[in-house]
Amino acid sequence: MKKCLIVFLASIAIIATSCTSETERFEEPTLTEIQQHYVHTAMELELLDLINSYRVEHGLNTLSIIEHISYKANEHNNFMIETNTVNHVGFEERRHNLEQVLGAVRVGENIAFGYSSPEAALTAWTESEGHKANLDGDYTHFGVSIKKDLEGRKYYTNMFIRK
């Protein structure tokens, strides 16, 4: 009886180990999207430069621009304009995309609405604890989109990743 129990437990251990390794061996990440190209406006480049200047002033590393991040930020601005809302709806999908497409291990996002200039948006972010945490975060890359609605109001989405 004792021998049967040992054989039974050993069989279960072997089966469990085999299933796990088979699953791991055949699970490969699939890309749901390829990296997208994005052309920054002068105002967007100004905001990216301001963010890097802010980070240098605070003893942090500068961040490198990745166009795909700005592309995803622009998609979110389009959504906010279409729905006439200012929110982080869809952040988990954007985060997942940046993980899959760019290999991001950490993702952050700042949004703003109605500020007349990149300087004003950055100032607002530095005065908000959550937004400032992203500005000061342990990131390596970033992107931004600034888009006007039909009334000329500006929507800002700034995303950060760590690769």
DSSP file (Angstrom, degrees, kcal/mol; ACC not computed):
  #  RESIDUE AA STRUCTURE BP1 BP2  ACC     N-H-->O    O-->H-N    N-H-->O    O-->H-N    TCO  KAPPA ALPHA  PHI   PSI    X-CA   Y-CA   Z-CA
    1    1 A M     >        0   0    0      0, 0.0     4,-2.2     0, 0.0     5,-0.1   0.000 360.0 360.0 360.0 -45.5    0.0    0.0    0.0
    2    2 A K  H  >  +     0   0    0      1,-0.2     4,-2.1     2,-0.2     5,-0.1   0.889 360.0  51.5 -62.8 -38.9    2.8    2.4    1.0
    3    3 A K  H  > S+     0   0    0      1,-0.2     4,-2.3     2,-0.2    -1,-0.2   0.892 108.7  51.0 -65.4 -39.9    4.6    1.6   -2.3
    4    4 A C  H  > S+     0   0    0      2,-0.2     4,-2.6     1,-0.2    -1,-0.2   0.900 108.9  51.4 -63.6 -41.1    1.4    2.3   -4.3
    5    5 A L  H  X S+     0   0    0     -4,-2.2     4,-2.7     2,-0.2     5,-0.2   0.914 110.3  48.5 -62.9 -43.2    1.0    5.6   -2.6
    6    6 A I  H  X S+     0   0    0     -4,-2.1     4,-2.4     2,-0.2    -2,-0.2   0.916 112.9  47.7 -62.8 -44.0    4.7    6.6   -3.4
    7    7 A V  H  X S+     0   0    0     -4,-2.3     4,-2.2     2,-0.2    -2,-0.2   0.909 112.4  50.4 -63.4 -42.2    4.2    5.6   -7.1
    8    8 A F  H  X S+     0   0    0     -4,-2.6     4,-2.1     2,-0.2    -2,-0.2   0.937 112.4  45.2 -61.3 -48.8    0.9    7.5   -7.2
    9    9 A L  H  X S+     0   0    0     -4,-2.7     4,-2.2     1,-0.2    -2,-0.2   0.889 112.6  51.5 -64.3 -39.6    2.5   10.7   -5.8
   10   10 A A  H  X S+     0   0    0     -4,-2.4     4,-2.2    -5,-0.2    -1,-0.2   0.889 108.6  52.1 -64.0 -38.8    5.5   10.4   -8.0
   11   11 A S  H  X S+     0   0    0     -4,-2.2     4,-2.6     2,-0.2    -2,-0.2   0.914 109.3  49.1 -64.3 -42.8    3.2   10.1  -11.1
   12   12 A I  H  X S+     0   0    0     -4,-2.1     4,-2.8     1,-0.2     5,-0.2   0.918 110.4  50.9 -63.1 -42.6    1.3   13.2  -10.1
   13   13 A A  H  X S+     0   0    0     -4,-2.2     4,-2.2     1,-0.2    -2,-0.2   0.906 111.8  47.4 -61.6 -41.6    4.6   15.1   -9.7
   14   14 A I  H  X S+     0   0    0     -4,-2.2     4,-2.4     2,-0.2    -2,-0.2   0.917 113.0  48.2 -66.4 -43.5    5.8   14.0  -13.1
   15   15 A I  H  X S+     0   0    0     -4,-2.6     4,-2.4     2,-0.2    -2,-0.2   0.929 112.6  48.3 -63.5 -45.1    2.5   14.9  -14.8
   16   16 A A  H  X S+     0   0    0     -4,-2.8     4,-1.9     1,-0.2    -1,-0.2   0.905 113.2  47.6 -62.6 -42.1    2.4   18.3  -13.2
   17   17 A T  H  X S+     0   0    0     -4,-2.2     4,-2.3    -5,-0.2     5,-0.2   0.905 111.5  50.4 -66.3 -41.5    5.9   19.1  -14.1
   18   18 A S  H  X S+     0   0    0     -4,-2.4     4,-2.5     1,-0.2     5,-0.2   0.918 109.8  49.9 -63.8 -44.2    5.4   18.0  -17.7
   19   19 A C  H  X S+     0   0    0     -4,-2.4     4,-2.3     1,-0.2    -1,-0.2   0.912 111.5  49.3 -61.6 -42.3    2.3   20.1  -18.2
   20   20 A T  H  X S+     0   0    0     -4,-1.9     4,-2.6     1,-0.2     5,-0.2   0.941 113.0  44.7 -63.9 -48.2    4.0   23.2  -16.8
   21   21 A S  H  X S+     0   0    0     -4,-2.3     4,-2.5     1,-0.2    -1,-0.2   0.881 112.6  51.9 -68.1 -36.0    7.1   22.8  -19.0
   22   22 A E  H  X S+     0   0    0     -4,-2.5     4,-1.8    -5,-0.2    -1,-0.2   0.928 111.4  47.8 -62.9 -43.8    5.0   22.1  -22.1
   23   23 A T  H  X S+     0   0    0     -4,-2.3     4,-1.5    -5,-0.2    -2,-0.2   0.938 114.2  45.8 -62.5 -46.8    2.9   25.1  -21.5
   24   24 A E  H  < S+     0   0    0     -4,-2.6    -1,-0.2     1,-0.2    -2,-0.2   0.882 110.7  54.1 -64.5 -37.3    6.0   27.3  -21.0
   25   25 A R  H  < S+     0   0    0     -4,-2.5    -1,-0.2     1,-0.2    -2,-0.2   0.865 116.3  35.9 -66.4 -36.0    7.7   25.9  -24.0
   26   26 A F  H  < S+     0   0    0     -4,-1.8     2,-0.8    -5,-0.1    -1,-0.2   0.550  92.2  96.5-100.0  -7.8    4.9   26.6  -26.4
   27   27 A E     <  +     0   0    0     -4,-1.5    -4,-0.0    -5,-0.2    -1,-0.0  -0.736  49.7 170.1 -83.3 111.3    3.6   29.9  -25.0
   28   28 A E        -     0   0    0     -2,-0.8     2,-0.1     0, 0.0    -3,-0.0  -0.966  38.5-107.1-120.6 139.4    5.2   32.7  -27.0
   29   29 A P        -     0   0    0      0, 0.0     2,-0.4     0, 0.0    -2,-0.0  -0.371  32.8-151.5 -63.9 139.3    4.2   36.3  -26.8
   30   30 A T        -     0   0    0     -2,-0.1     2,-0.5     2,-0.0     3,-0.0  -0.917  11.9-127.3-112.4 140.5    2.3   37.5  -29.8
   31   31 A L        -     0   0    0     -2,-0.4     3,-0.1     1,-0.1    66,-0.1  -0.732  15.2-168.4 -86.9 126.7    2.3   41.2  -30.9
   32   32 A T  S    S+     0   0    0     -2,-0.5     2,-0.3     1,-0.2    -1,-0.1   0.605  76.0  14.0 -87.8 -11.8   -1.1   42.6  -31.3
   33   33 A E  S    S-     0   0    0     64,-0.1    -1,-0.2    -3,-0.0     2,-0.2  -0.987  73.4-125.0-157.4 150.9    0.3   45.7  -33.0
   34   34 A I        -     0   0    0     -2,-0.3     2,-0.1     1,-0.1    67,-0.1  -0.568  51.2 -76.4 -92.2 164.8    3.5   46.8  -34.6
   35   35 A Q        -     0   0    0     -2,-0.2     2,-0.3    66,-0.2    -1,-0.1  -0.402  53.1-141.0 -61.2 133.8    5.4   49.9  -33.6
   36   36 A Q        -     0   0    0     -2,-0.1    35,-0.2    -3,-0.1     2,-0.2  -0.763   6.8-124.1-102.6 145.1    3.6   52.9  -35.1
   37   37 A H        -     0   0    0     -2,-0.3     2,-0.3    31,-0.1    -1,-0.0  -0.571  28.5-175.5 -82.1 147.5    5.2   56.0  -36.6
   38   38 A Y        -     0   0    0     -2,-0.2     2,-0.6     2,-0.0    32,-0.1  -0.986  18.7-146.7-147.2 135.6    4.3   59.4  -35.1
   39   39 A V        -     0   0    0     -2,-0.3     2,-0.2    31,-0.1    -2,-0.0  -0.915  23.1-141.7-105.5 116.9    5.3   62.9  -36.2
   40   40 A H        -     0   0    0     -2,-0.6     2,-0.1     1,-0.1   105,-0.1  -0.472   8.7-130.7 -78.1 144.9    5.6   65.3  -33.3
   41   41 A T     >  -     0   0    0     -2,-0.2     4,-2.3   105,-0.1     5,-0.2  -0.427  30.4-105.3 -81.6 167.3    4.5   68.9  -33.5
   42   42 A A  H  > S+     0   0    0      1,-0.2     4,-2.1     2,-0.2     5,-0.1   0.880 122.8  53.6 -61.1 -37.7    6.8   71.7  -32.3
   43   43 A M  H  > S+     0   0    0      2,-0.2     4,-2.1     1,-0.2    -1,-0.2   0.888 108.3  49.0 -66.6 -38.8    4.6   72.1  -29.2
   44   44 A E  H  > S+     0   0    0      2,-0.2     4,-2.4     1,-0.2    -2,-0.2   0.922 111.1  49.1 -65.9 -44.0    4.9   68.4  -28.3
   45   45 A L  H  X S+     0   0    0     -4,-2.3     4,-2.4     1,-0.2    -2,-0.2   0.873 108.8  54.8 -62.9 -35.6    8.7   68.4  -28.8
   46   46 A E  H  X S+     0   0    0     -4,-2.1     4,-2.5     2,-0.2    -1,-0.2   0.923 108.5  47.8 -62.1 -44.3    8.7   71.5  -26.5
   47   47 A L  H  X S+     0   0    0     -4,-2.1     4,-2.5     2,-0.2    -2,-0.2   0.909 110.6  51.1 -64.8 -41.5    6.8   69.6  -23.8
   48   48 A L  H  X S+     0   0    0     -4,-2.4     4,-2.2     1,-0.2    -1,-0.2   0.918 111.8  47.9 -61.2 -42.7    9.2   66.6  -24.1
   49   49 A D  H  X S+     0   0    0     -4,-2.4     4,-2.6     2,-0.2    -2,-0.2   0.900 110.6  51.8 -63.5 -40.9   12.2   69.0  -23.7
   50   50 A L  H  X S+     0   0    0     -4,-2.5     4,-2.6     2,-0.2    -2,-0.2   0.898 109.2  50.2 -63.1 -40.3   10.6   70.7  -20.7
   51   51 A I  H  X S+     0   0    0     -4,-2.5     4,-2.4     2,-0.2    -2,-0.2   0.926 111.6  47.5 -64.2 -44.2   10.0   67.3  -19.0
   52   52 A N  H  X S+     0   0    0     -4,-2.2     4,-2.5     2,-0.2    -2,-0.2   0.899 111.7  50.7 -65.3 -38.8   13.6   66.3  -19.6
   53   53 A S  H  X S+     0   0    0     -4,-2.6     4,-2.5     2,-0.2    -2,-0.2   0.926 110.2  50.5 -62.3 -43.7   14.8   69.7  -18.3
   54   54 A Y  H  X S+     0   0    0     -4,-2.6     4,-1.1     1,-0.2    -2,-0.2   0.926 110.8  49.0 -57.5 -46.2   12.7   69.2  -15.2
   55   55 A R  H  <>S+     0   0    0     -4,-2.4     5,-3.2     1,-0.2     3,-0.5   0.906 110.7  49.5 -64.3 -41.5   14.1   65.7  -14.7
   56   56 A V  H ><5S+     0   0    0     -4,-2.5     3,-2.0     1,-0.2    -1,-0.2   0.922 107.1  55.3 -62.7 -43.5   17.7   67.0  -15.0
   57   57 A E  H 3<5S+     0   0    0     -4,-2.5    -1,-0.2     1,-0.3    -2,-0.2   0.764 109.9  47.8 -59.1 -25.2   17.1   69.8  -12.6
   58   58 A H  T 3<5S-     0   0    0     -4,-1.1    -1,-0.3    -3,-0.5    -2,-0.2   0.152 123.1-103.4-104.6  17.4   15.9   67.2  -10.1
   59   59 A G  T < 5S+     0   0    0     -3,-2.0     2,-0.2     1,-0.2    -3,-0.2   0.732  78.2 132.3  73.7  22.9   18.9   64.9  -10.6
   60   60 A L      < -     0   0    0     -5,-3.2    -1,-0.2    -6,-0.2    -2,-0.1  -0.666  60.9 -96.7-106.2 161.6   17.0   62.3  -12.8
   61   61 A N        -     0   0    0     -2,-0.2     2,-0.1    78,-0.1    78,-0.1  -0.370  39.7-110.8 -70.4 152.2   18.0   60.7  -16.1
   62   62 A T        -     0   0    0     -7,-0.1     2,-0.3    -2,-0.1    -1,-0.1  -0.482  32.2-126.2 -77.0 158.3   16.6   62.1  -19.3
   63   63 A L        -     0   0    0    -15,-0.2     2,-0.3    -2,-0.1    78,-0.3  -0.817  12.8-129.3-108.1 146.9   14.1   60.1  -21.2
   64   64 A S  E     -a  141   0A   0     76,-2.3    78,-2.2    -2,-0.3     2,-0.3  -0.751  25.1-117.5 -95.3 142.3   14.3   59.0  -24.8
   65   65 A I  E     -a  142   0A   0     -2,-0.3     2,-0.4    76,-0.2    78,-0.2  -0.590  24.5-170.5 -79.5 135.5   11.4   59.6  -27.2
   66   66 A I    >>  -     0   0    0     76,-1.9     4,-1.3    -2,-0.3     3,-0.9  -0.991  16.2-149.1-123.4 121.6    9.7   56.6  -28.7
   67   67 A E  H 3> S+     0   0    0     -2,-0.4     4,-2.4     1,-0.3     5,-0.1   0.842  94.7  61.9 -58.9 -36.3    7.2   57.5  -31.4
   68   68 A H  H 3> S+     0   0    0      1,-0.2     4,-2.2     2,-0.2    -1,-0.3   0.861 100.9  53.5 -61.0 -35.3    4.9   54.5  -30.7
   69   69 A I  H <> S+     0   0    0     -3,-0.9     4,-2.3     2,-0.2    -1,-0.2   0.928 109.9  47.4 -64.4 -43.9    4.3   55.9  -27.2
   70   70 A S  H  X S+     0   0    0     -4,-1.3     4,-2.6    72,-0.2    -2,-0.2   0.869 108.4  56.0 -64.6 -35.8    3.2   59.2  -28.7
   71   71 A Y  H  X S+     0   0    0     -4,-2.4     4,-2.1   -35,-0.2    -2,-0.2   0.926 109.5  45.2 -60.2 -46.0    1.0   57.3  -31.1
   72   72 A K  H  X S+     0   0    0     -4,-2.2     4,-1.8     2,-0.2    -2,-0.2   0.883 112.2  52.0 -66.4 -38.0   -0.8   55.6  -28.2
   73   73 A A  H  X S+     0   0    0     -4,-2.3     4,-2.2     1,-0.2    -2,-0.2   0.901 108.9  51.1 -62.7 -40.7   -1.0   58.9  -26.4
   74   74 A N  H  X S+     0   0    0     -4,-2.6     4,-2.6     1,-0.2    -2,-0.2   0.889 105.4  55.3 -65.3 -39.8   -2.6   60.5  -29.5
   75   75 A E  H  X S+     0   0    0     -4,-2.1     4,-2.1     1,-0.2    -1,-0.2   0.911 108.7  49.1 -57.2 -41.4   -5.1   57.7  -29.7
   76   76 A H  H  X S+     0   0    0     -4,-1.8     4,-2.7     2,-0.2    -2,-0.2   0.910 108.7  51.6 -68.3 -40.5   -6.2   58.5  -26.1
   77   77 A N  H  X S+     0   0    0     -4,-2.2     4,-2.6     1,-0.2     5,-0.2   0.928 108.7  52.0 -59.2 -43.1   -6.5   62.2  -26.9
   78   78 A N  H  X S+     0   0    0     -4,-2.6     4,-2.7     1,-0.2    -1,-0.2   0.917 110.1  49.3 -58.0 -43.2   -8.7   61.3  -29.9
   79   79 A F  H  X S+     0   0    0     -4,-2.1     4,-2.3     2,-0.2    -2,-0.2   0.931 110.9  48.7 -61.7 -46.7  -10.9   59.2  -27.5
   80   80 A M  H  X>S+     0   0    0     -4,-2.7     5,-1.9     1,-0.2     4,-0.8   0.898 113.4  47.3 -63.3 -39.2  -11.1   62.0  -25.0
   81   81 A I  H ><5S+     0   0    0     -4,-2.6     3,-0.5    -5,-0.2    -1,-0.2   0.933 112.5  49.1 -66.3 -45.3  -12.1   64.5  -27.7
   82   82 A E  H 3<5S+     0   0    0     -4,-2.7    -2,-0.2     1,-0.2    -1,-0.2   0.860 120.4  36.4 -62.5 -35.7  -14.7   62.2  -29.2
   83   83 A T  H 3<5S-     0   0    0     -4,-2.3    -1,-0.2    -5,-0.2    -2,-0.2   0.449 103.3-129.1 -97.5  -1.2  -16.3   61.5  -25.9
   84   84 A N  T <<5 +     0   0    0     -4,-0.8     2,-0.3    -3,-0.5    -3,-0.2   0.909  68.5 120.3  52.2  46.9  -15.8   65.0  -24.5
   85   85 A T      < -     0   0    0     -5,-1.9     2,-0.5    -6,-0.2    -1,-0.2  -0.895  58.8-143.5-133.3 162.1  -14.2   63.6  -21.4
   86   86 A V        +     0   0    0     -2,-0.3     2,-0.3    -3,-0.1    27,-0.1  -0.943  53.3 110.2-128.4 109.0  -10.9   63.8  -19.6
   87   87 A N  S    S-     0   0    0     -2,-0.5    -7,-0.1     2,-0.1    25,-0.1  -0.931  73.5-104.0-163.1 179.9   -9.9   60.5  -18.0
   88   88 A H    >   +     0   0    0     -2,-0.3     3,-2.0    23,-0.1     4,-0.2   0.052  57.6 151.9-106.9  22.5   -7.6   57.5  -18.0
   89   89 A V  T 3   +     0   0    0      1,-0.3    -2,-0.1     2,-0.1    -9,-0.1  -0.307  69.2  21.7 -56.1 133.4  -10.2   55.1  -19.6
   90   90 A G  T 3> S+     0   0    0      3,-0.0     4,-2.2     4,-0.0     3,-0.3   0.511  80.9 130.9  86.5   5.6   -8.4   52.4  -21.6
   91   91 A F  H <>  +     0   0    0     -3,-2.0     4,-3.3     1,-0.2     5,-0.2   0.908  69.8  55.1 -58.9 -42.0   -5.1   52.8  -19.7
   92   92 A E  H  > S+     0   0    0      1,-0.2     4,-2.5     2,-0.2    -1,-0.2   0.883 108.8  48.2 -60.5 -37.8   -4.8   49.1  -19.1
   93   93 A E  H  > S+     0   0    0     -3,-0.3     4,-2.3     2,-0.2    -1,-0.2   0.905 113.1  47.2 -68.1 -41.1   -5.1   48.4  -22.8
   94   94 A R  H  X S+     0   0    0     -4,-2.2     4,-2.5     2,-0.2    -2,-0.2   0.931 113.1  49.5 -64.9 -43.7   -2.5   51.1  -23.6
   95   95 A R  H  X S+     0   0    0     -4,-3.3     4,-2.1     1,-0.2    -2,-0.2   0.936 111.3  48.9 -58.6 -47.5   -0.2   49.6  -20.9
   96   96 A H  H  X S+     0   0    0     -4,-2.5     4,-2.6    -5,-0.2    -1,-0.2   0.902 110.4  51.3 -60.9 -41.8   -0.6   46.1  -22.2
   97   97 A N  H  X S+     0   0    0     -4,-2.3     4,-3.4     1,-0.2     5,-0.4   0.927 110.1  48.5 -60.9 -45.2    0.1   47.3  -25.8
   98   98 A L  H  X S+     0   0    0     -4,-2.5     6,-1.8     1,-0.2     4,-1.3   0.830 111.6  50.8 -67.9 -30.8    3.3   49.1  -24.6
   99   99 A E  H  X S+     0   0    0     -4,-2.1     4,-1.0     4,-0.2    -1,-0.2   0.936 117.6  38.8 -67.1 -46.4    4.4   45.9  -22.8
  100  100 A Q  H  < S+     0   0    0     -4,-2.6    -2,-0.2    -5,-0.2    -3,-0.2   0.947 124.8  35.0 -70.1 -49.5    3.8   43.7  -25.8
  101  101 A V  H  < S+     0   0    0     -4,-3.4    -3,-0.2    -5,-0.2   -66,-0.2   0.886 134.3  21.6 -77.9 -39.5    5.1   46.0  -28.6
  102  102 A L  H  < S-     0   0    0     -4,-1.3    -3,-0.2    -5,-0.4    -1,-0.2   0.534  99.4-116.1-108.9  -8.5    8.0   47.7  -26.7
  103  103 A G     <  +     0   0    0     -4,-1.0    -4,-0.2    -5,-0.4    -3,-0.1   0.777  48.2 177.8  77.3  25.8    8.8   45.4  -23.9
  104  104 A A        -     0   0    0     -6,-1.8    59,-0.2     1,-0.1    -1,-0.2  -0.359  21.5-174.4 -63.7 140.1    7.8   47.9  -21.2
  105  105 A V  S    S+     0   0    0     57,-3.5     2,-0.3     1,-0.3    58,-0.2   0.484  76.3  27.6-108.9 -10.2    8.1   46.6  -17.7
  106  106 A R  E     -B  162   0A   0     56,-1.0    56,-1.9   -11,-0.0     2,-0.4  -0.980  67.7-172.8-150.9 139.2    6.5   49.8  -16.1
  107  107 A V  E     +B  161   0A   0     -2,-0.3     2,-0.3    54,-0.2    54,-0.2  -0.999   4.1 177.1-138.8 136.8    4.1   52.3  -17.6
  108  108 A G  E     -B  160   0A   0     52,-2.2    52,-2.7    -2,-0.4     2,-0.4  -0.935   8.7-160.2-134.3 160.3    2.8   55.6  -16.3
  109  109 A E  E     -B  159   0A   0     -2,-0.3     2,-0.4    50,-0.2    50,-0.2  -0.994   7.3-170.7-146.5 134.3    0.4   58.2  -17.8
  110  110 A N  E     -B  158   0A   0     48,-3.1    48,-3.3    -2,-0.4     2,-0.3  -0.973  11.2-174.1-118.7 138.6   -0.3   61.9  -17.2
  111  111 A I  E     +B  157   0A   0     -2,-0.4     2,-0.3    46,-0.2    46,-0.2  -0.929   4.4 176.4-127.2 157.5   -3.2   63.7  -18.8
  112  112 A A  E     -B  156   0A   0     44,-1.9    44,-2.8    -2,-0.3     2,-0.4  -0.975  10.3-156.0-152.9 160.9   -4.3   67.4  -18.8
  113  113 A F  E     +B  155   0A   0     -2,-0.3    42,-0.2    42,-0.2   -27,-0.0  -0.995  64.9   7.7-145.7 135.3   -6.9   69.5  -20.3
  114  114 A G  S    S+     0   0    0     40,-3.1     2,-0.2    -2,-0.4    41,-0.1   0.377  73.3 142.7  86.8  -4.1   -7.3   73.1  -21.2
  115  115 A Y        -     0   0    0     39,-0.4    -1,-0.3     1,-0.1    39,-0.2  -0.518  46.5-142.8 -75.0 139.7   -3.8   74.4  -20.5
  116  116 A S  S    S+     0   0    0     -2,-0.2    -1,-0.1     1,-0.1     3,-0.1   0.713  75.8  19.6 -76.7 -20.8   -2.7   77.1  -23.0
  117  117 A S  S  > S-     0   0    0      1,-0.1     4,-2.0    37,-0.1     5,-0.2  -0.959  76.0-110.4-146.2 160.1    0.9   76.0  -23.2
  118  118 A P  H  > S+     0   0    0      0, 0.0     4,-2.6     0, 0.0     5,-0.2   0.879 118.6  56.7 -57.0 -37.4    3.2   73.1  -22.5
  119  119 A E  H  > S+     0   0    0      1,-0.2     4,-2.5     2,-0.2     5,-0.2   0.915 106.5  48.9 -61.2 -42.8    4.7   75.1  -19.6
  120  120 A A  H  > S+     0   0    0      2,-0.2     4,-2.2     1,-0.2    -1,-0.2   0.893 111.7  48.6 -65.8 -40.4    1.3   75.5  -18.0
  121  121 A A  H  X S+     0   0    0     -4,-2.0     4,-2.3     2,-0.2    -2,-0.2   0.929 112.4  48.5 -65.0 -44.4    0.6   71.7  -18.3
  122  122 A L  H  X S+     0   0    0     -4,-2.6     4,-2.4     1,-0.2    -2,-0.2   0.914 109.9  51.9 -62.3 -42.7    4.0   70.8  -16.9
  123  123 A T  H  X S+     0   0    0     -4,-2.5     4,-1.2     1,-0.2    -1,-0.2   0.921 109.4  50.1 -59.3 -44.0    3.5   73.2  -13.9
  124  124 A A  H  < S+     0   0    0     -4,-2.2     3,-0.5     1,-0.2     4,-0.3   0.914 110.3  50.2 -61.3 -42.6    0.1   71.7  -13.2
  125  125 A W  H >< S+     0   0    0     -4,-2.3     3,-1.3     1,-0.2     7,-0.4   0.890 107.7  53.0 -63.7 -38.6    1.6   68.2  -13.2
  126  126 A T  H 3< S+     0   0    0     -4,-2.4    -1,-0.2     1,-0.3    -2,-0.2   0.748 107.7  52.9 -69.9 -20.1    4.4   69.2  -10.9
  127  127 A E  T 3< S+     0   0    0     -4,-1.2     2,-0.5    -3,-0.5    -1,-0.3   0.404  96.7  77.9 -94.0   2.1    1.8   70.5   -8.4
  128  128 A S  S <> S-     0   0    0     -3,-1.3     4,-3.1    -4,-0.3     5,-0.3  -0.956  74.6-143.1-114.3 125.8   -0.2   67.3   -8.4
  129  129 A E  H  > S+     0   0    0     -2,-0.5     4,-1.9     1,-0.2    -1,-0.1   0.901  99.2  43.7 -55.5 -48.1    1.2   64.4   -6.3
  130  130 A G  H  > S+     0   0    0      2,-0.2     4,-1.2     1,-0.2    -1,-0.2   0.912 116.9  45.1 -66.6 -43.5    0.3   61.6   -8.7
  131  131 A H  H  > S+     0   0    0      1,-0.2     4,-2.2     2,-0.2     3,-0.2   0.898 112.1  52.5 -67.2 -40.0    1.4   63.4  -11.8
  132  132 A K  H  X S+     0   0    0     -4,-3.1     4,-2.7    -7,-0.4    -1,-0.2   0.878 102.5  59.6 -63.2 -37.4    4.6   64.5  -10.2
  133  133 A A  H  < S+     0   0    0     -4,-1.9     4,-0.3    -5,-0.3    -1,-0.2   0.881 107.5  46.4 -59.1 -37.5    5.3   60.8   -9.2
  134  134 A N  H >< S+     0   0    0     -4,-1.2     3,-1.0    -3,-0.2    -2,-0.2   0.922 111.1  50.9 -69.7 -43.4    5.2   60.0  -12.9
  135  135 A L  H 3< S+     0   0    0     -4,-2.2    -2,-0.2     1,-0.3    -1,-0.2   0.881 118.6  38.7 -59.1 -37.4    7.5   62.9  -13.8
  136  136 A D  T 3< S+     0   0    0     -4,-2.7    -1,-0.3    -5,-0.2    -2,-0.2   0.414  97.0 124.8 -90.9   0.3    9.9   61.8  -11.2
  137  137 A G  S <  S-     0   0    0     -3,-1.0     2,-1.9    -4,-0.3    -3,-0.1   0.003  76.8 -99.1 -67.9 166.4    9.5   58.1  -11.9
  138  138 A D  S    S+     0   0    0    -78,-0.1     2,-0.2    24,-0.0    -1,-0.1  -0.551  72.2 140.5 -84.1  73.4   12.0   55.4  -12.7
  139  139 A Y        -     0   0    0     -2,-1.9    23,-0.3   -78,-0.1   -78,-0.1  -0.728  42.3-166.1-116.8 164.7   11.4   55.5  -16.5
  140  140 A T  S    S+     0   0    0     21,-2.8   -76,-2.3     1,-0.3     2,-0.3   0.595  72.4  27.6-120.5 -24.5   13.6   55.3  -19.5
  141  141 A H  E     +aC  64 161A   0     20,-2.3    20,-2.5   -78,-0.3     2,-0.3  -0.920  59.1 175.4-140.9 161.2   11.4   56.4  -22.4
  142  142 A F  E     -aC  65 160A   0    -78,-2.2   -76,-1.9    -2,-0.3     2,-0.3  -0.966   9.9-167.0-157.4 172.8    8.4   58.6  -23.0
  143  143 A G  E     - C   0 159A   0     16,-2.0    16,-2.2    -2,-0.3     2,-0.3  -0.966   8.5-161.5-158.7 165.2    6.0   60.1  -25.6
  144  144 A V  E     - C   0 158A   0     -2,-0.3     2,-0.4    14,-0.2    14,-0.2  -0.995   8.3-162.6-152.5 153.4    3.4   62.8  -25.7
  145  145 A S  E     - C   0 157A   0     12,-2.1    12,-2.3    -2,-0.3     2,-0.4  -0.995   2.9-172.6-136.8 136.5    0.4   64.0  -27.7
  146  146 A I  E     + C   0 156A   0     -2,-0.4     2,-0.4    10,-0.2    10,-0.2  -0.996  17.2 173.2-124.8 123.8   -1.2   67.5  -27.6
  147  147 A K  E     - C   0 155A   0      8,-2.4     8,-2.9    -2,-0.4     2,-0.3  -0.992  22.8-139.3-137.6 140.0   -4.4   67.8  -29.6
  148  148 A K  E     - C   0 154A   0     -2,-0.4     6,-0.2     6,-0.2     2,-0.1  -0.748  14.5-141.0 -96.1 142.3   -7.0   70.5  -29.9
  149  149 A D    >   -     0   0    0      4,-2.2     3,-2.1    -2,-0.3    -1,-0.0  -0.283  44.3 -83.3 -85.3-176.5  -10.7   69.9  -30.1
  150  150 A L  T 3  S+     0   0    0      1,-0.3    -1,-0.1     2,-0.1    -2,-0.0   0.728 131.5  53.7 -64.0 -21.7  -13.0   71.9  -32.4
  151  151 A E  T 3  S-     0   0    0      2,-0.1    -1,-0.3     0, 0.0     3,-0.1   0.388 120.4-107.6 -92.7   3.0  -13.2   74.7  -29.9
  152  152 A G    <   +     0   0    0     -3,-2.1     2,-0.3     1,-0.3    -2,-0.1   0.525  70.0 145.6  85.8   5.5   -9.4   75.0  -29.7
  153  153 A R        -     0   0    0      1,-0.1    -4,-2.2   -40,-0.0     2,-0.4  -0.594  45.5-126.8 -79.1 138.8   -9.1   73.4  -26.2
  154  154 A K  E     - C   0 148A   0     -2,-0.3   -40,-3.1    -6,-0.2     2,-0.4  -0.704  17.7-162.9 -95.2 135.3   -6.0   71.4  -25.7
  155  155 A Y  E     -BC 113 147A   0     -8,-2.9    -8,-2.4    -2,-0.4     2,-0.4  -0.947  10.5-162.5-110.5 133.3   -5.9   67.8  -24.5
  156  156 A Y  E     +BC 112 146A   0    -44,-2.8   -44,-1.9    -2,-0.4     2,-0.4  -0.964  13.1 177.3-120.0 130.7   -2.5   66.4  -23.3
  157  157 A T  E     -BC 111 145A   0    -12,-2.3   -12,-2.1    -2,-0.4     2,-0.5  -0.977   5.5-179.3-130.8 122.4   -1.5   62.8  -22.8
  158  158 A N  E     -BC 110 144A   0    -48,-3.3   -48,-3.1    -2,-0.4     2,-0.4  -0.984   6.7-169.4-122.0 123.7    2.0   62.0  -21.7
  159  159 A M  E     -BC 109 143A   0    -16,-2.2   -16,-2.0    -2,-0.5     2,-0.3  -0.902   3.7-164.7-119.7 146.2    3.1   58.4  -21.2
  160  160 A F  E     -BC 108 142A   0    -52,-2.7   -52,-2.2    -2,-0.4     2,-0.3  -0.940   7.0-178.2-125.4 144.7    6.2   57.0  -19.7
  161  161 A I  E     -BC 107 141A   0    -20,-2.5   -21,-2.8    -2,-0.3   -20,-2.3  -0.970  19.9-145.3-137.8 159.5    7.7   53.5  -19.8
  162  162 A R  E      B  106   0A   0    -56,-1.9   -57,-3.5    -2,-0.3   -56,-1.0  -0.997 360.0 360.0-118.7 126.7   10.7   51.6  -18.4
  163  163 A K              0   0    0     -2,-0.5    -1,-0.1   -59,-0.2   -24,-0.1   0.386 360.0 360.0-102.0 360.0   12.3   49.1  -20.7
